[in-house]
Amino acid sequence: MDKKNIDWSSLGFGYIKTDKRYVSTFKNGAWDEGALIDDDMINMSECACVLQYAQTIFEGLKAYTTEKGDTVVFRPDLNAERLANSSRRMEMPVFPEDKFIEAVEQVVRANKAYVPPYGTGATLYLRPFMFGINPVIGVKPADEFQFRIFCTPVGPYFKGGAKPITIKVSDFDRAAPHGTGFIKAGLNYAMSLHAIVTAHKEGFDENMYLDAGTRTKVEETGGANFLFVTKDNKVVTPKSNSILPSITRRSLMIVAKEYLGLEVEEREVYFDEVKDFAECGLCGTAAVISPVGKIYDHGNEICFPSGMEEMGPITKKLYDTLTGIQMGRIEDRFGWVRVIK
Ligand SMILES: *Cc1c(COP(=O)(O)O)cnc(C)c1O
């Protein structure tokens, strides 16, 4: 298969239109067959539920080339399951989980020329999403929906090595105690835009959100979960039902325990104890782990011993092991890597 003539290593994280996308429509109480199409534009009523009341959810995963030359995706079954959970909370029909995985495979196969070669650091980012499309003016869920998957090639997240970032404790809240923080819904991002633009203006890379109820416990950032490492090498991640369950974070906790033999804890993490941790990282599909060097909290700074130059040693081991499994350099003990033939 000939690859597209793209300078893979200079790609950023932006949208590039590829050849094919998948669409399935839900109408009269049922999903249709679904198909790959060429048209990247969507025609809808000005009164579509998604436009008026933001009834939309999404997923994100990557296809890439392993050392052996296989085209693969990582744990797509968990994306299928998470989208189903998001659907239920948003009064949307569940797209069957097995059909989700089939659709992912179809999109990757049809756009194989856009899957970056091994060693470039680039990947093909897949964006499954679903939204209410029929006109709705009185507040209620739509009854017609589209499920779609498009893909776009994206560059290596860390160009020239993973430099630790600086984050601030946000004055805004991300998710209410009984709200929608645990699902991947566009609405959670809409309300985070002001907070992230504000943080960037102030010179910070990201926001750390605390629990909205008491403002004493660590939740997550706008789009990544936290991992901390204690001074005695225990890996700790916050537990809360308003955190989005990151597939990367869940995988890293298994890597820590089963591959590295480290102790792991998923528990409430009070902001007060963050100053005592040795390392801090943010987990998500895009970067796998972004190391955090410094946290700013209203005039006080927490500087992790790992510093502002490199990832902490445990964070680095976690990063190298998970990316090693993904790229086929380390044994995939749990069948996480799915080859697309
Ligand atoms: C998508 C997302 C993450 C990361 O999840 P992954 O499955 O690891 O990509 C973390 N937090 C939020 C709020 C997210 O939307």
The ligand as a MOL file (V3000), in Angstrom:
LIG
                    3D

  0  0  0     0  0            999 V3000
M  V30 BEGIN CTAB
M  V30 COUNTS 15 15 0 0 0
M  V30 BEGIN ATOM
M  V30 1 C -10.7830 11.7720 26.4870 0
M  V30 2 C -10.5280 12.3190 27.8450 0
M  V30 3 C -9.4630 11.8460 28.6600 0
M  V30 4 C -8.4470 10.8490 28.1740 0
M  V30 5 O -8.9850 9.6040 27.8960 0
M  V30 6 P -8.2140 8.5400 26.9790 0
M  V30 7 O -9.2040 7.4510 26.8320 0
M  V30 8 O -7.0030 8.1250 27.7200 0
M  V30 9 O -7.8800 9.2470 25.7110 0
M  V30 10 C -9.3480 12.3710 29.9320 0
M  V30 11 N -10.1970 13.3080 30.4050 0
M  V30 12 C -11.2060 13.7950 29.6510 0
M  V30 13 C -12.0960 14.8350 30.2210 0
M  V30 14 C -11.4040 13.3060 28.3580 0
M  V30 15 O -12.4080 13.8010 27.6210 0
M  V30 END ATOM
M  V30 BEGIN BOND
M  V30 1 1 1 2
M  V30 2 1 2 3
M  V30 3 2 2 14
M  V30 4 1 3 4
M  V30 5 2 3 10
M  V30 6 1 4 5
M  V30 7 1 5 6
M  V30 8 2 6 7
M  V30 9 1 6 8
M  V30 10 1 6 9
M  V30 11 1 10 11
M  V30 12 2 11 12
M  V30 13 1 12 13
M  V30 14 1 12 14
M  V30 15 1 14 15
M  V30 END BOND
M  V30 END CTAB
M  END
